[in-house]
Amino acid sequence: MYPITLHGQPIETVFDLLGKHENDLTYSLGWGMGNSQKLASALMQDVASELGTPPPEEDFSILLQEHIPQSGYTDVEIRSSNFTLIIEAKRGWEIPSNAQLEKYARSMLPGIDRAILILAEGSPSFADGRFPSSVPGSGDQPVSVVYRSWQQLTELAQRLSGGPSTESQLLRQLARYLRGLVNMRNVRDNMVYVVALGHDGNGWSPISPRDIVLKHDRYFHPVEGSKGGWPKEPPNYFGFRFDGRLQQIRHVDDVEVTQRPRDFIPGFTATYDFDKPHYMYSLGPAIEPPLVVKNGKVTRALRVWVAIGLLLTCETISEARDKTAER
């Protein structure tokens, strides 16, 4: 096999041709299950076992991005004659809202076993208590909700990939692709840029930095990289701290370069236009740390890079920063 690159990046599996975004993960997962009865069956049986329901019949059909009127699109749906499973796949640590889960649940036909599976990067212990065990479905019959991490799914695909068959080769490639994207060893994708948020704009902003983040789901900083300590490339995650501790982590859903904050944040006017290009971030839902994470030995203005797993489990930001540096 000869080395292959796409836009300068190595292509190690056929799934790498899709890319690294959330939809790419979804399509890869759907294709993998559609071409591996072992994977689809093992995942369905694993969920059924947790719920204590009969094993699903293996007359599966796989639906990707199925449209639900007034509810958007499901990521992956696996249907059999006696069990339906909707998979809500997340690229990051975000957990879907109860309202989103309920919309999916009400689209599922009653009369057979039904469940919604959340797939995200957080460990099961992190996700524990962050989603309901069930949500009301059609006819007000409850639909169970379960959780698996991408790491668990990767390990499942790897366990099933023994042997020389085409199906086994596909599962090995899928496991390798998933491991490269969502495993915690992928340091860059799981690094959080932690910044302090002041309570007023001090003249440079008509809105406080806290309100820019907490009320408008935005954040910005100069594009000029190392000058002032700002990152040269947009982070995947920001951590926001004030009142002596980490308050929340936010995934970067989108980023644009602009000098006109008024185009993005209500309350800004031409008076506050930037004199140089800035990254303008659109932030995803808040990820709140399960424990109180104090600043520790972090100065008031210092901005630091920290691995997300450590930031969510250490007692202080400075401890998480130091352990990140040791990796």
LUMKOLMI-743080 format. One line per field, with one value per residue (C-alpha): x, y, z; residue number from 1. Coordinates in steps of 0.001 Angstrom, whole numbers, plus 524288, in hexadecimal, padded with zeros to 5 digits. Layout:
c1 X; ... .
c2 Y; ... .
c3 Z; ... .
pase NUM; ... .
//
This chain:
c1 80000; 80562; 80477; 7F88C; 7F5DE; 7EA1E; 7ECF4; 7F9F7; 7F3ED; 7F656; 7EAFD; 7EC00; 7DE39; 7D376; 7CBA8; 7D5FC; 7D169; 7C4D4; 7CB4F; 7CB28; 7BE7A; 7B29A; 7AB38; 7B73D; 7B718; 7A8A5; 7AA26; 7B5D6; 7AE60; 7A272; 7AA84; 7B1EB; 7A57D; 79F01; 7AA53; 7ACC1; 7A19F; 7AA9A; 7ABE5; 79D88; 79955; 7A314; 79F29; 79098; 79234; 79A8F; 78FE0; 78514; 78CAC; 78E00; 77F6F; 77B95; 77400; 773EF; 77F48; 77C68; 77955; 78484; 77C6B; 782F8; 7817A; 78A6C; 78594; 78EB3; 78A15; 77BCA; 77308; 7694E; 75EEF; 760D6; 76C0B; 77779; 77F4C; 78349; 7919F; 79057; 78460; 784C1; 777D9; 77432; 766F0; 766C4; 7703C; 77355; 77F89; 78242; 79078; 79355; 7A1DB; 7A97D; 7B742; 7BB1D; 7B630; 7A8EE; 79CD3; 7902E; 7858A; 77967; 7714C; 77968; 77868; 769AD; 76833; 76F42; 76788; 75A61; 75E45; 7604C; 7553B; 74F26; 74CA8; 75AD1; 76691; 76CA8; 7788A; 7811D; 78FCF; 7984C; 7A61E; 7AFE2; 7BDF7; 7BBED; 7BDA7; 7B17D; 7B4BD; 7B51E; 7A808; 7A183; 7960D; 796D3; 78BC5; 77E95; 77CDC; 770FA; 768FE; 75AB9; 75879; 74CA1; 74075; 747EE; 74EAA; 75C60; 7683C; 774A4; 78115; 78E95; 79C78; 7A90D; 7B5F1; 7BCD6; 7C7CF; 7BE77; 7B991; 7C778; 7CB0C; 7BEED; 7C2AB; 7D090; 7CC09; 7C3B8; 7CE55; 7D5D9; 7D840; 7DB89; 7CDB3; 7C9B9; 7C083; 7CBA6; 7D457; 7C981; 7C7F1; 7D68F; 7D670; 7CA8A; 7D0D9; 7DD5F; 7D5EA; 7CDE1; 7D9BD; 7E0DE; 7D596; 7CFCD; 7D983; 7DF07; 7ECA4; 7E8C4; 7EE67; 7EBEF; 7DD71; 7DB22; 7E2B5; 7DB41; 7DFD8; 7DC3D; 7D9E8; 7D505; 7C851; 7C6F5; 7BA39; 7BB0B; 7C052; 7C938; 7C5CC; 7C9F7; 7BCB3; 7AEA4; 7ABBA; 7B322; 7BBA1; 7B347; 7A6D6; 7AD4D; 7AF8F; 7A44C; 7995D; 79DBE; 7A5D1; 7B103; 7BF4D; 7C9DE; 7D84E; 7E29F; 7E726; 7F52F; 7F8F3; 80418; 80371; 7FC29; 7FC1E; 7F093; 7F08E; 7F488; 7EA36; 7DC5E; 7DAFD; 7D0AA; 7CCFD; 7CD3D; 7CCF7; 7C779; 7CB23; 7C6E8; 7C3FD; 7CFF1; 7CC3C; 7C924; 7BAED; 7B8F3; 7BF16; 7B9A2; 7BBE7; 7BEC4; 7B3C2; 7B80B; 7C21F; 7C337; 7CD31; 7C780; 7C9EE; 7BB66; 7B65C; 7A98A; 7A668; 7A659; 7A351; 797A3; 79BAF; 7A84F; 7A8D1; 7B2BF; 7B945; 7BE52; 7C329; 7D076; 7DC78; 7E1C9; 7DBC1; 7D60C; 7D15E; 7C2D4; 7BE6E; 7B0F1; 7B06C; 7A911; 7A18B; 7A890; 7AFB6; 7AFCB; 7BA6E; 7B501; 7BD6F; 7C1BC; 7CE4D; 7D533; 7DF87; 7EADB; 7F7C2; 7F287; 7F426; 7E888; 7EB83; 7F2B4; 7ED31; 7F0F6; 7EF6E; 7EA0C; 7E5BD; 7D6F4; 7D719; 7E041; 7D8CE; 7CC70; 7D2CB; 7DD58; 7DA95; 7E10B; 7E3EA; 7F245; 7F2E9; 7EC7F; 7F5EB; 801DB; 7FD3E; 7FA84; 80879; 80D92; 8071B .
c2 80000; 80D47; 81963; 821D6; 82FBE; 838C0; 8474C; 8436F; 83A95; 82BD2; 82306; 816BB; 81155; 812E9; 81A51; 8250E; 8292A; 82E14; 8373F; 83A2B; 84158; 83C78; 83868; 83115; 82911; 82672; 821ED; 81966; 812F7; 810B1; 80AFF; 80252; 7FCAF; 7FB7A; 7F31D; 7EBAE; 7E3BF; 7E040; 7EE8B; 7F20C; 7E5AA; 7E74A; 7F565; 7F26E; 7E6B6; 7EEB0; 7F901; 7EED7; 7E7D5; 7F460; 7F6E0; 7E8CD; 7E743; 7DB7F; 7DAC1; 7E240; 7DABA; 7DC34; 7E0FE; 7EE3F; 7FA41; 80608; 813E2; 81FB0; 82DAE; 829A0; 8359F; 83716; 84194; 84D1F; 845F0; 8467F; 83A8B; 82E8D; 82AC1; 81BF3; 81372; 80490; 7FDB7; 7EF86; 7E906; 7E99B; 7F495; 80261; 809A3; 817F8; 81BD3; 82A0B; 82B69; 836FC; 83B5F; 84033; 83F68; 8459F; 83E44; 8408B; 84828; 84177; 848F9; 8438D; 835B7; 8370F; 83B5A; 82F2C; 82688; 82B54; 827AA; 8194C; 80FE4; 809A6; 7FB3D; 7F6A3; 7F8DB; 80636; 80D7A; 8194B; 8178F; 8237D; 82252; 82C97; 82DE2; 82EA9; 82289; 81BBC; 820F8; 82EE2; 82D04; 826CB; 82F14; 8385E; 83225; 82C10; 81D55; 81EE1; 82938; 828F5; 8236A; 821F7; 81E9A; 8234D; 81623; 8180B; 8165A; 81231; 81A4B; 8142A; 81900; 813E2; 81AD7; 81ADB; 813A4; 808A6; 807B6; 807BD; 7FC9B; 7F506; 7F64C; 7F22E; 7E608; 7E1C6; 7E3E2; 7D719; 7CEEC; 7D150; 7D397; 7E008; 7E335; 7E20F; 7EACC; 7F4F2; 7F48F; 7F643; 80230; 807BE; 805B5; 80C26; 817BA; 819AA; 81827; 822C2; 82C47; 82A5C; 82303; 82B72; 8293A; 832A4; 83DBD; 84959; 84699; 84537; 850E8; 85BDD; 869F8; 86F4C; 87DEE; 8872A; 88EC0; 89C3B; 8A1F6; 8AE92; 8B30C; 8BDC0; 8C667; 8BD23; 8B666; 8BAD8; 8AD5C; 8A63B; 89AD6; 891EF; 895FA; 8945C; 88618; 882DD; 88A59; 88AEE; 87E63; 885E6; 8885A; 88F5B; 89286; 897E1; 88F30; 89357; 8870D; 88793; 89655; 897B8; 88905; 88642; 87981; 87A38; 87028; 86F8C; 865FA; 85B60; 85EA7; 86A77; 869D6; 875D9; 8793B; 883E2; 8854E; 87D14; 870BC; 86A5D; 86D10; 865DF; 86031; 8636C; 85C84; 86545; 86287; 86C7E; 87742; 882C9; 88DA0; 89B44; 8A93B; 8ABE4; 8A606; 8AD46; 8A31D; 89874; 89E1D; 8A6F5; 8B3AA; 8B5C3; 8C146; 8C684; 8CD79; 8C05E; 8BAF2; 8B45B; 8BAD4; 8AD64; 8A03D; 89813; 88A25; 88A6D; 87DA8; 877B0; 86F7F; 862E6; 85F6F; 86099; 854F0; 85709; 8504C; 845BA; 84ADA; 85866; 85B28; 866AC; 86F06; 86A49; 87085; 877A5; 8865A; 88F12; 891CD; 8855F; 87D1F; 86EBE; 8626F; 856A1; 848F5; 8482C; 83B3F; 840CD; 84D8A; 8460F; 83D62; 84572; 84E0A; 85A2E; 85FD6; 860F1; 85280; 84EE2; 857F5; 851CA; 843DF; 8477F; 84C5B; 83F66; 8379A .
c3 80000; 7FC25; 804E1; 801B9; 80621; 804A9; 805DA; 80BBF; 81618; 81600; 81210; 81A5F; 81880; 80E72; 818CA; 8194C; 80BC2; 811EB; 81BA4; 82A20; 82CC0; 83422; 827E6; 8232B; 82FA7; 82DBC; 81FA7; 8231C; 82E31; 825A1; 81A9A; 8240E; 829E7; 81CA4; 81804; 82491; 82A1C; 8356C; 83986; 837ED; 83F00; 84A19; 84C8B; 84C24; 8552F; 85E7C; 85FB6; 860CF; 86B82; 8735B; 87211; 874F6; 86839; 85EEA; 85532; 848A1; 83C49; 832A7; 82717; 8284F; 81FEA; 821F2; 81FB2; 81F82; 82180; 8217E; 8214C; 82C4D; 829D2; 8331E; 839CC; 83059; 82C92; 83438; 832FA; 831B2; 83327; 833DD; 831CF; 83388; 8343E; 84328; 846DD; 8425E; 846B4; 843B4; 84570; 8488B; 84598; 84AF8; 8474F; 854B4; 862B5; 86084; 8652E; 85D6D; 86444; 86980; 85F8A; 85451; 85990; 85B11; 84CE0; 8485A; 851A4; 84CAC; 83EBD; 84247; 83F6F; 84BA0; 84D64; 84D2B; 855F2; 853B0; 858C9; 85644; 85751; 859FB; 854A8; 8593D; 85D8A; 86C32; 87479; 879D0; 88757; 881FF; 87B05; 886E9; 88B87; 87FDE; 87812; 87B9E; 87C31; 87357; 86C49; 86829; 85A9A; 851D2; 85974; 8658D; 8662C; 86BB5; 86303; 86A14; 868F8; 86A6E; 868C5; 862E5; 860C8; 853BA; 85A71; 85E2E; 8503A; 84B05; 85435; 84FED; 8418F; 844C2; 84C43; 840BD; 83692; 837DD; 82BC3; 81D70; 81855; 81134; 81C73; 82647; 81E0C; 81D8B; 82C58; 82E5D; 82599; 82C8D; 839E8; 83541; 82FAD; 83C08; 844BB; 83D40; 83EC1; 84C29; 85492; 85F8A; 859FB; 84F27; 8572F; 84E72; 84C33; 85AD4; 85FC1; 86660; 865E7; 87350; 87484; 87F09; 87D29; 88323; 887EE; 87FFD; 872E8; 87869; 86CDF; 861FF; 861AE; 863F4; 8699A; 8743A; 86FF3; 8786A; 8716E; 86424; 867A3; 870B8; 869E6; 85BC7; 85A69; 85421; 856B6; 84F02; 84F34; 845BD; 83AA0; 83CF3; 84425; 84DBF; 84FC6; 85C87; 85E8E; 855AD; 84DDF; 83F9C; 83BDD; 84153; 84CC3; 84CC4; 85AD5; 863CD; 8728C; 8796B; 88756; 890A8; 89F2A; 8A22B; 89AC9; 88DCE; 88A72; 87DA0; 87160; 863FC; 8571E; 84B72; 841D8; 837C5; 835DE; 82C99; 82AD1; 82C28; 83062; 8328F; 83F54; 83CEB; 83279; 83CC8; 84A37; 84D44; 853E0; 84C69; 842FA; 83930; 84493; 8494A; 83C4A; 83D88; 837B3; 83406; 8303A; 83B3A; 83C43; 83F69; 845A3; 84652; 852B8; 85538; 8619D; 86E93; 87444; 882F1; 88AE3; 893EF; 89F22; 8A37E; 89BFA; 8A260; 89BC1; 8A3FE; 8A065; 89486; 89419; 8917A; 88326; 87F4E; 87435; 87400; 86BC9; 8731B; 86EEC; 87054; 877AE; 881FA; 882E1; 88642; 89081; 89767; 8A32B; 89D62; 89008; 89364; 89702; 88A08; 882CB; 88948; 886B0; 8788A; 87731; 87C91; 871B2 .
pase 1; 2; 3; 4; 5; 6; 7; 8; 9; 10; 11; 12; 13; 14; 15; 16; 17; 18; 19; 20; 21; 22; 23; 24; 25; 26; 27; 28; 29; 30; 31; 32; 33; 34; 35; 36; 37; 38; 39; 40; 41; 42; 43; 44; 45; 46; 47; 48; 49; 50; 51; 52; 53; 54; 55; 56; 57; 58; 59; 60; 61; 62; 63; 64; 65; 66; 67; 68; 69; 70; 71; 72; 73; 74; 75; 76; 77; 78; 79; 80; 81; 82; 83; 84; 85; 86; 87; 88; 89; 90; 91; 92; 93; 94; 95; 96; 97; 98; 99; 100; 101; 102; 103; 104; 105; 106; 107; 108; 109; 110; 111; 112; 113; 114; 115; 116; 117; 118; 119; 120; 121; 122; 123; 124; 125; 126; 127; 128; 129; 130; 131; 132; 133; 134; 135; 136; 137; 138; 139; 140; 141; 142; 143; 144; 145; 146; 147; 148; 149; 150; 151; 152; 153; 154; 155; 156; 157; 158; 159; 160; 161; 162; 163; 164; 165; 166; 167; 168; 169; 170; 171; 172; 173; 174; 175; 176; 177; 178; 179; 180; 181; 182; 183; 184; 185; 186; 187; 188; 189; 190; 191; 192; 193; 194; 195; 196; 197; 198; 199; 200; 201; 202; 203; 204; 205; 206; 207; 208; 209; 210; 211; 212; 213; 214; 215; 216; 217; 218; 219; 220; 221; 222; 223; 224; 225; 226; 227; 228; 229; 230; 231; 232; 233; 234; 235; 236; 237; 238; 239; 240; 241; 242; 243; 244; 245; 246; 247; 248; 249; 250; 251; 252; 253; 254; 255; 256; 257; 258; 259; 260; 261; 262; 263; 264; 265; 266; 267; 268; 269; 270; 271; 272; 273; 274; 275; 276; 277; 278; 279; 280; 281; 282; 283; 284; 285; 286; 287; 288; 289; 290; 291; 292; 293; 294; 295; 296; 297; 298; 299; 300; 301; 302; 303; 304; 305; 306; 307; 308; 309; 310; 311; 312; 313; 314; 315; 316; 317; 318; 319; 320; 321; 322; 323; 324; 325; 326; 327 .
//
